[in-house]
Amino acid sequence: MVQLAAAAVRGLALTVFGLAESLWFALVCLAVAGVADTVSVATRGTLVQLAIPDSHRGRVSSVEYVLGVSGPDIGNFRAGAVAGLTSPAFAAVSGGVLCLLGLAGLAMGNASLRRFGTQAADTTTQAADTTTQAADTTTQAADTVSDG
């Protein structure tokens, strides 16, 4: 869920940046977009590490890296082409809106991504419960052996 929220904040910040008339407000919007992008990159890396089986993690991590490195360049190309045909402000606003629309489509079509944080927390709780139960069983067995 953090991944989706960070991407939504980034898209919204870029949209507002395109509408900003004050330089200082535009810079604040870019700073917010940058922070949201950093959170998105960090959570994407964490998601890959937690959700991908060990046997495939290297391959998936390399694809995630290539997409993470090339994605901004593709977006910059799109923004430059749109700005050349229209205006820089329209390019920024349309990029932010496209980000939000793409994100909404991804979120609606991928329930497991929407629930990922909750699943990870549930799995951690279940693992802790299992560890506690195993420790209790080991203690009971040790008590039985020492009593008998």
Biotite code that builds the C-alpha atoms (Angstrom):
import biotite.structure as struc

atoms = struc.array([
    struc.Atom([0.000, 0.000, 0.000], chain_id="A", res_id=1, res_name="MET", atom_name="CA", element="C"),
    struc.Atom([2.909, 2.368, 0.710], chain_id="A", res_id=2, res_name="VAL", atom_name="CA", element="C"),
    struc.Atom([4.150, 1.754, -2.836], chain_id="A", res_id=3, res_name="GLN", atom_name="CA", element="C"),
    struc.Atom([0.821, 2.826, -4.318], chain_id="A", res_id=4, res_name="LEU", atom_name="CA", element="C"),
    struc.Atom([0.476, 5.829, -2.004], chain_id="A", res_id=5, res_name="ALA", atom_name="CA", element="C"),
    struc.Atom([3.985, 7.059, -2.825], chain_id="A", res_id=6, res_name="ALA", atom_name="CA", element="C"),
    struc.Atom([3.341, 6.759, -6.558], chain_id="A", res_id=7, res_name="ALA", atom_name="CA", element="C"),
    struc.Atom([0.031, 8.621, -6.156], chain_id="A", res_id=8, res_name="ALA", atom_name="CA", element="C"),
    struc.Atom([1.735, 11.436, -4.223], chain_id="A", res_id=9, res_name="VAL", atom_name="CA", element="C"),
    struc.Atom([4.378, 11.674, -6.945], chain_id="A", res_id=10, res_name="ARG", atom_name="CA", element="C"),
    struc.Atom([1.772, 11.852, -9.723], chain_id="A", res_id=11, res_name="GLY", atom_name="CA", element="C"),
    struc.Atom([-0.239, 14.448, -7.829], chain_id="A", res_id=12, res_name="LEU", atom_name="CA", element="C"),
    struc.Atom([2.866, 16.537, -7.049], chain_id="A", res_id=13, res_name="ALA", atom_name="CA", element="C"),
    struc.Atom([3.881, 16.524, -10.729], chain_id="A", res_id=14, res_name="LEU", atom_name="CA", element="C"),
    struc.Atom([0.373, 17.531, -11.755], chain_id="A", res_id=15, res_name="THR", atom_name="CA", element="C"),
    struc.Atom([0.339, 20.431, -9.287], chain_id="A", res_id=16, res_name="VAL", atom_name="CA", element="C"),
    struc.Atom([3.881, 21.372, -10.388], chain_id="A", res_id=17, res_name="PHE", atom_name="CA", element="C"),
    struc.Atom([2.574, 21.834, -13.924], chain_id="A", res_id=18, res_name="GLY", atom_name="CA", element="C"),
    struc.Atom([-0.124, 24.181, -12.616], chain_id="A", res_id=19, res_name="LEU", atom_name="CA", element="C"),
    struc.Atom([2.151, 26.140, -10.235], chain_id="A", res_id=20, res_name="ALA", atom_name="CA", element="C"),
    struc.Atom([2.702, 29.792, -11.037], chain_id="A", res_id=21, res_name="GLU", atom_name="CA", element="C"),
    struc.Atom([5.119, 30.617, -8.230], chain_id="A", res_id=22, res_name="SER", atom_name="CA", element="C"),
    struc.Atom([8.719, 29.433, -8.505], chain_id="A", res_id=23, res_name="LEU", atom_name="CA", element="C"),
    struc.Atom([8.886, 28.549, -4.798], chain_id="A", res_id=24, res_name="TRP", atom_name="CA", element="C"),
    struc.Atom([5.659, 26.559, -4.929], chain_id="A", res_id=25, res_name="PHE", atom_name="CA", element="C"),
    struc.Atom([6.905, 24.737, -8.045], chain_id="A", res_id=26, res_name="ALA", atom_name="CA", element="C"),
    struc.Atom([10.132, 23.845, -6.207], chain_id="A", res_id=27, res_name="LEU", atom_name="CA", element="C"),
    struc.Atom([8.154, 22.534, -3.229], chain_id="A", res_id=28, res_name="VAL", atom_name="CA", element="C"),
    struc.Atom([6.101, 20.376, -5.612], chain_id="A", res_id=29, res_name="CYS", atom_name="CA", element="C"),
    struc.Atom([9.300, 18.980, -7.138], chain_id="A", res_id=30, res_name="LEU", atom_name="CA", element="C"),
    struc.Atom([10.712, 18.274, -3.678], chain_id="A", res_id=31, res_name="ALA", atom_name="CA", element="C"),
    struc.Atom([7.538, 16.404, -2.693], chain_id="A", res_id=32, res_name="VAL", atom_name="CA", element="C"),
    struc.Atom([7.663, 14.455, -5.970], chain_id="A", res_id=33, res_name="ALA", atom_name="CA", element="C"),
    struc.Atom([11.308, 13.576, -5.285], chain_id="A", res_id=34, res_name="GLY", atom_name="CA", element="C"),
    struc.Atom([10.607, 12.334, -1.767], chain_id="A", res_id=35, res_name="VAL", atom_name="CA", element="C"),
    struc.Atom([7.647, 10.293, -3.006], chain_id="A", res_id=36, res_name="ALA", atom_name="CA", element="C"),
    struc.Atom([9.815, 8.811, -5.770], chain_id="A", res_id=37, res_name="ASP", atom_name="CA", element="C"),
    struc.Atom([12.497, 7.855, -3.234], chain_id="A", res_id=38, res_name="THR", atom_name="CA", element="C"),
    struc.Atom([9.896, 6.124, -1.055], chain_id="A", res_id=39, res_name="VAL", atom_name="CA", element="C"),
    struc.Atom([8.515, 4.371, -4.125], chain_id="A", res_id=40, res_name="SER", atom_name="CA", element="C"),
    struc.Atom([11.965, 3.104, -5.179], chain_id="A", res_id=41, res_name="VAL", atom_name="CA", element="C"),
    struc.Atom([12.763, 1.866, -1.670], chain_id="A", res_id=42, res_name="ALA", atom_name="CA", element="C"),
    struc.Atom([9.438, 0.079, -1.267], chain_id="A", res_id=43, res_name="THR", atom_name="CA", element="C"),
    struc.Atom([9.709, -1.432, -4.748], chain_id="A", res_id=44, res_name="ARG", atom_name="CA", element="C"),
    struc.Atom([13.082, -2.911, -3.844], chain_id="A", res_id=45, res_name="GLY", atom_name="CA", element="C"),
    struc.Atom([11.684, -4.220, -0.571], chain_id="A", res_id=46, res_name="THR", atom_name="CA", element="C"),
    struc.Atom([8.685, -5.721, -2.353], chain_id="A", res_id=47, res_name="LEU", atom_name="CA", element="C"),
    struc.Atom([10.992, -7.588, -4.750], chain_id="A", res_id=48, res_name="VAL", atom_name="CA", element="C"),
    struc.Atom([13.101, -8.905, -1.872], chain_id="A", res_id=49, res_name="GLN", atom_name="CA", element="C"),
    struc.Atom([10.095, -10.075, 0.151], chain_id="A", res_id=50, res_name="LEU", atom_name="CA", element="C"),
    struc.Atom([7.758, -11.391, -2.518], chain_id="A", res_id=51, res_name="ALA", atom_name="CA", element="C"),
    struc.Atom([10.051, -13.149, -4.993], chain_id="A", res_id=52, res_name="ILE", atom_name="CA", element="C"),
    struc.Atom([11.298, -16.691, -4.298], chain_id="A", res_id=53, res_name="PRO", atom_name="CA", element="C"),
    struc.Atom([15.053, -17.076, -3.827], chain_id="A", res_id=54, res_name="ASP", atom_name="CA", element="C"),
    struc.Atom([15.358, -19.032, -7.070], chain_id="A", res_id=55, res_name="SER", atom_name="CA", element="C"),
    struc.Atom([14.097, -16.077, -9.141], chain_id="A", res_id=56, res_name="HIS", atom_name="CA", element="C"),
    struc.Atom([15.177, -13.070, -7.074], chain_id="A", res_id=57, res_name="ARG", atom_name="CA", element="C"),
    struc.Atom([18.326, -12.275, -9.077], chain_id="A", res_id=58, res_name="GLY", atom_name="CA", element="C"),
    struc.Atom([16.519, -12.262, -12.412], chain_id="A", res_id=59, res_name="ARG", atom_name="CA", element="C"),
    struc.Atom([13.578, -10.248, -11.120], chain_id="A", res_id=60, res_name="VAL", atom_name="CA", element="C"),
    struc.Atom([15.890, -7.792, -9.332], chain_id="A", res_id=61, res_name="SER", atom_name="CA", element="C"),
    struc.Atom([17.811, -7.197, -12.561], chain_id="A", res_id=62, res_name="SER", atom_name="CA", element="C"),
    struc.Atom([14.606, -6.518, -14.512], chain_id="A", res_id=63, res_name="VAL", atom_name="CA", element="C"),
    struc.Atom([13.381, -4.223, -11.717], chain_id="A", res_id=64, res_name="GLU", atom_name="CA", element="C"),
    struc.Atom([16.703, -2.358, -11.876], chain_id="A", res_id=65, res_name="TYR", atom_name="CA", element="C"),
    struc.Atom([16.607, -1.933, -15.665], chain_id="A", res_id=66, res_name="VAL", atom_name="CA", element="C"),
    struc.Atom([13.029, -0.662, -15.537], chain_id="A", res_id=67, res_name="LEU", atom_name="CA", element="C"),
    struc.Atom([13.851, 1.648, -12.629], chain_id="A", res_id=68, res_name="GLY", atom_name="CA", element="C"),
    struc.Atom([16.805, 3.140, -14.499], chain_id="A", res_id=69, res_name="VAL", atom_name="CA", element="C"),
    struc.Atom([15.152, 3.416, -17.924], chain_id="A", res_id=70, res_name="SER", atom_name="CA", element="C"),
    struc.Atom([11.686, 4.509, -16.767], chain_id="A", res_id=71, res_name="GLY", atom_name="CA", element="C"),
    struc.Atom([12.638, 8.106, -15.944], chain_id="A", res_id=72, res_name="PRO", atom_name="CA", element="C"),
    struc.Atom([14.430, 8.481, -19.290], chain_id="A", res_id=73, res_name="ASP", atom_name="CA", element="C"),
    struc.Atom([11.348, 7.275, -21.148], chain_id="A", res_id=74, res_name="ILE", atom_name="CA", element="C"),
    struc.Atom([9.233, 9.702, -19.108], chain_id="A", res_id=75, res_name="GLY", atom_name="CA", element="C"),
    struc.Atom([11.654, 12.539, -19.879], chain_id="A", res_id=76, res_name="ASN", atom_name="CA", element="C"),
    struc.Atom([11.420, 11.725, -23.589], chain_id="A", res_id=77, res_name="PHE", atom_name="CA", element="C"),
    struc.Atom([7.621, 11.767, -23.384], chain_id="A", res_id=78, res_name="ARG", atom_name="CA", element="C"),
    struc.Atom([7.645, 15.056, -21.497], chain_id="A", res_id=79, res_name="ALA", atom_name="CA", element="C"),
    struc.Atom([10.008, 16.653, -24.009], chain_id="A", res_id=80, res_name="GLY", atom_name="CA", element="C"),
    struc.Atom([7.972, 15.473, -26.987], chain_id="A", res_id=81, res_name="ALA", atom_name="CA", element="C"),
    struc.Atom([4.697, 16.682, -25.464], chain_id="A", res_id=82, res_name="VAL", atom_name="CA", element="C"),
    struc.Atom([6.270, 19.998, -24.402], chain_id="A", res_id=83, res_name="ALA", atom_name="CA", element="C"),
    struc.Atom([7.587, 20.482, -27.936], chain_id="A", res_id=84, res_name="GLY", atom_name="CA", element="C"),
    struc.Atom([4.136, 19.960, -29.383], chain_id="A", res_id=85, res_name="LEU", atom_name="CA", element="C"),
    struc.Atom([2.189, 21.884, -26.720], chain_id="A", res_id=86, res_name="THR", atom_name="CA", element="C"),
    struc.Atom([3.766, 23.578, -23.682], chain_id="A", res_id=87, res_name="SER", atom_name="CA", element="C"),
    struc.Atom([5.960, 22.567, -20.745], chain_id="A", res_id=88, res_name="PRO", atom_name="CA", element="C"),
    struc.Atom([3.079, 23.101, -18.311], chain_id="A", res_id=89, res_name="ALA", atom_name="CA", element="C"),
    struc.Atom([0.784, 20.832, -20.323], chain_id="A", res_id=90, res_name="PHE", atom_name="CA", element="C"),
    struc.Atom([3.563, 18.222, -20.484], chain_id="A", res_id=91, res_name="ALA", atom_name="CA", element="C"),
    struc.Atom([3.946, 18.243, -16.685], chain_id="A", res_id=92, res_name="ALA", atom_name="CA", element="C"),
    struc.Atom([0.198, 18.172, -15.978], chain_id="A", res_id=93, res_name="VAL", atom_name="CA", element="C"),
    struc.Atom([-0.475, 15.442, -18.539], chain_id="A", res_id=94, res_name="SER", atom_name="CA", element="C"),
    struc.Atom([2.430, 13.380, -17.189], chain_id="A", res_id=95, res_name="GLY", atom_name="CA", element="C"),
    struc.Atom([1.102, 13.614, -13.647], chain_id="A", res_id=96, res_name="GLY", atom_name="CA", element="C"),
    struc.Atom([-2.425, 12.765, -14.763], chain_id="A", res_id=97, res_name="VAL", atom_name="CA", element="C"),
    struc.Atom([-1.187, 9.803, -16.830], chain_id="A", res_id=98, res_name="LEU", atom_name="CA", element="C"),
    struc.Atom([0.775, 8.608, -13.796], chain_id="A", res_id=99, res_name="CYS", atom_name="CA", element="C"),
    struc.Atom([-2.371, 8.754, -11.647], chain_id="A", res_id=100, res_name="LEU", atom_name="CA", element="C"),
    struc.Atom([-4.525, 7.026, -14.294], chain_id="A", res_id=101, res_name="LEU", atom_name="CA", element="C"),
    struc.Atom([-1.952, 4.280, -14.841], chain_id="A", res_id=102, res_name="GLY", atom_name="CA", element="C"),
    struc.Atom([-1.618, 3.818, -11.104], chain_id="A", res_id=103, res_name="LEU", atom_name="CA", element="C"),
    struc.Atom([-5.396, 3.591, -10.668], chain_id="A", res_id=104, res_name="ALA", atom_name="CA", element="C"),
    struc.Atom([-5.561, 0.937, -13.391], chain_id="A", res_id=105, res_name="GLY", atom_name="CA", element="C"),
    struc.Atom([-2.717, -1.013, -11.821], chain_id="A", res_id=106, res_name="LEU", atom_name="CA", element="C"),
    struc.Atom([-4.242, -0.804, -8.354], chain_id="A", res_id=107, res_name="ALA", atom_name="CA", element="C"),
    struc.Atom([-7.691, -1.886, -9.535], chain_id="A", res_id=108, res_name="MET", atom_name="CA", element="C"),
    struc.Atom([-6.294, -4.789, -11.520], chain_id="A", res_id=109, res_name="GLY", atom_name="CA", element="C"),
    struc.Atom([-3.866, -6.062, -8.896], chain_id="A", res_id=110, res_name="ASN", atom_name="CA", element="C"),
    struc.Atom([-5.487, -6.813, -5.545], chain_id="A", res_id=111, res_name="ALA", atom_name="CA", element="C"),
    struc.Atom([-2.379, -8.563, -4.208], chain_id="A", res_id=112, res_name="SER", atom_name="CA", element="C"),
    struc.Atom([-0.359, -5.375, -4.641], chain_id="A", res_id=113, res_name="LEU", atom_name="CA", element="C"),
    struc.Atom([-3.000, -3.376, -2.763], chain_id="A", res_id=114, res_name="ARG", atom_name="CA", element="C"),
    struc.Atom([-2.903, -5.863, 0.124], chain_id="A", res_id=115, res_name="ARG", atom_name="CA", element="C"),
    struc.Atom([0.851, -6.552, 0.116], chain_id="A", res_id=116, res_name="PHE", atom_name="CA", element="C"),
    struc.Atom([1.715, -4.586, 3.265], chain_id="A", res_id=117, res_name="GLY", atom_name="CA", element="C"),
    struc.Atom([-1.131, -6.187, 5.175], chain_id="A", res_id=118, res_name="THR", atom_name="CA", element="C"),
    struc.Atom([-0.121, -9.664, 4.020], chain_id="A", res_id=119, res_name="GLN", atom_name="CA", element="C"),
    struc.Atom([3.474, -9.092, 5.076], chain_id="A", res_id=120, res_name="ALA", atom_name="CA", element="C"),
    struc.Atom([2.358, -7.934, 8.526], chain_id="A", res_id=121, res_name="ALA", atom_name="CA", element="C"),
    struc.Atom([0.039, -10.945, 8.865], chain_id="A", res_id=122, res_name="ASP", atom_name="CA", element="C"),
    struc.Atom([2.838, -13.300, 7.782], chain_id="A", res_id=123, res_name="THR", atom_name="CA", element="C"),
    struc.Atom([5.236, -11.763, 10.315], chain_id="A", res_id=124, res_name="THR", atom_name="CA", element="C"),
    struc.Atom([2.649, -12.133, 13.075], chain_id="A", res_id=125, res_name="THR", atom_name="CA", element="C"),
    struc.Atom([1.956, -15.736, 12.086], chain_id="A", res_id=126, res_name="GLN", atom_name="CA", element="C"),
    struc.Atom([5.690, -16.515, 12.025], chain_id="A", res_id=127, res_name="ALA", atom_name="CA", element="C"),
    struc.Atom([6.136, -14.973, 15.480], chain_id="A", res_id=128, res_name="ALA", atom_name="CA", element="C"),
    struc.Atom([3.171, -16.982, 16.792], chain_id="A", res_id=129, res_name="ASP", atom_name="CA", element="C"),
    struc.Atom([4.627, -20.197, 15.318], chain_id="A", res_id=130, res_name="THR", atom_name="CA", element="C"),
    struc.Atom([8.034, -19.451, 16.879], chain_id="A", res_id=131, res_name="THR", atom_name="CA", element="C"),
    struc.Atom([6.419, -18.817, 20.264], chain_id="A", res_id=132, res_name="THR", atom_name="CA", element="C"),
    struc.Atom([4.442, -22.067, 20.025], chain_id="A", res_id=133, res_name="GLN", atom_name="CA", element="C"),
    struc.Atom([7.584, -23.999, 19.099], chain_id="A", res_id=134, res_name="ALA", atom_name="CA", element="C"),
    struc.Atom([9.457, -22.474, 22.049], chain_id="A", res_id=135, res_name="ALA", atom_name="CA", element="C"),
    struc.Atom([6.605, -23.391, 24.391], chain_id="A", res_id=136, res_name="ASP", atom_name="CA", element="C"),
    struc.Atom([6.601, -26.969, 23.077], chain_id="A", res_id=137, res_name="THR", atom_name="CA", element="C"),
    struc.Atom([10.384, -27.220, 23.512], chain_id="A", res_id=138, res_name="THR", atom_name="CA", element="C"),
    struc.Atom([10.126, -25.887, 27.092], chain_id="A", res_id=139, res_name="THR", atom_name="CA", element="C"),
    struc.Atom([7.357, -28.375, 27.919], chain_id="A", res_id=140, res_name="GLN", atom_name="CA", element="C"),
    struc.Atom([9.394, -31.241, 26.454], chain_id="A", res_id=141, res_name="ALA", atom_name="CA", element="C"),
    struc.Atom([12.476, -30.184, 28.450], chain_id="A", res_id=142, res_name="ALA", atom_name="CA", element="C"),
    struc.Atom([10.382, -29.981, 31.628], chain_id="A", res_id=143, res_name="ASP", atom_name="CA", element="C"),
    struc.Atom([8.966, -33.456, 30.968], chain_id="A", res_id=144, res_name="THR", atom_name="CA", element="C"),
    struc.Atom([12.455, -34.921, 30.442], chain_id="A", res_id=145, res_name="VAL", atom_name="CA", element="C"),
    struc.Atom([13.874, -33.285, 33.587], chain_id="A", res_id=146, res_name="SER", atom_name="CA", element="C"),
    struc.Atom([10.859, -34.404, 35.682], chain_id="A", res_id=147, res_name="ASP", atom_name="CA", element="C"),
    struc.Atom([10.914, -37.944, 34.403], chain_id="A", res_id=148, res_name="GLY", atom_name="CA", element="C"),
])
